[in-house]
Structures are given as structure tokens and as C-alpha cells.
């Protein structure tokens, strides 16, 4: 299957909470051999597309999986495609 896309709606790429979530998810997906690319969106007008103002919001393959916190490992696996 194709590469997974993990999108994070964030106040900015330097947000400590966003960085903490990215590090944690990267560590988990590496351990599970999940192929994924990350994108950080920090433009407020783009948040409207996703109908959320709770940040950071995590999307996996265009599906919101968590708002304001890191999604569980189970949620990550459920929403990613195997290699």
C-alpha cells in the first residue's frame, strides 16, 4: 500500500506539544515499521477545512484521530496502511 500521511494542525512547528507528539508518533511508527510522512499545518484558514480549533489536531490519512493529545497506539494502527 501507499505511504501514510500524518497531518498535524498546530499553532506552529515550534509548538512544544506538537513536537512532543511528533517525536512520540515517529518512535512508535518506526518500531512498528509503518511508512509515513508528516506535515504540519499552522495556517488558521486551513483549520476551517477540518472544522477544529483544538490544537494540536492529528489526522492520519485525512481522518481526525485526536484533538489536543497524542492518539493511542491502537488508533494509529487502525488508521494506517501496512507497508
Long-range contacts (C-beta under 8 A, 24 or more apart in sequence): 1-81, 1-82, 1-83, 2-81, 3-35, 3-36, 3-37, 4-29, 4-34, 4-35, 4-36, 4-37, 4-60, 4-61, 4-80, 4-81, 5-36, 5-37, 5-39, 5-59, 5-60, 5-61, 5-62, 6-36, 6-37, 6-38, 6-39, 6-58, 6-59, 6-60, 7-38, 7-39, 7-40, 7-41, 7-58, 7-59, 7-60, 7-62, 8-38, 8-39, 8-40, 8-41, 8-56, 8-57, 8-58, 8-59, 9-41, 9-42, 9-46, 9-47, 9-50, 9-52, 9-55, 9-56, 9-57, 9-59, 10-40, 10-41, 10-42, 10-55, 10-56, 11-42, 11-55, 11-56, 12-42, 13-40, 13-42, 15-55, 15-56, 17-56, 18-55, 18-56, 20-70, 21-56, 21-58, 21-69, 21-70, 24-70, 25-58, 25-70, 25-71, 25-76, 28-73, 28-76, 29-76, 29-80, 32-77, 33-83, 34-76, 34-77, 34-80, 34-82, 34-83, 35-83, 36-80
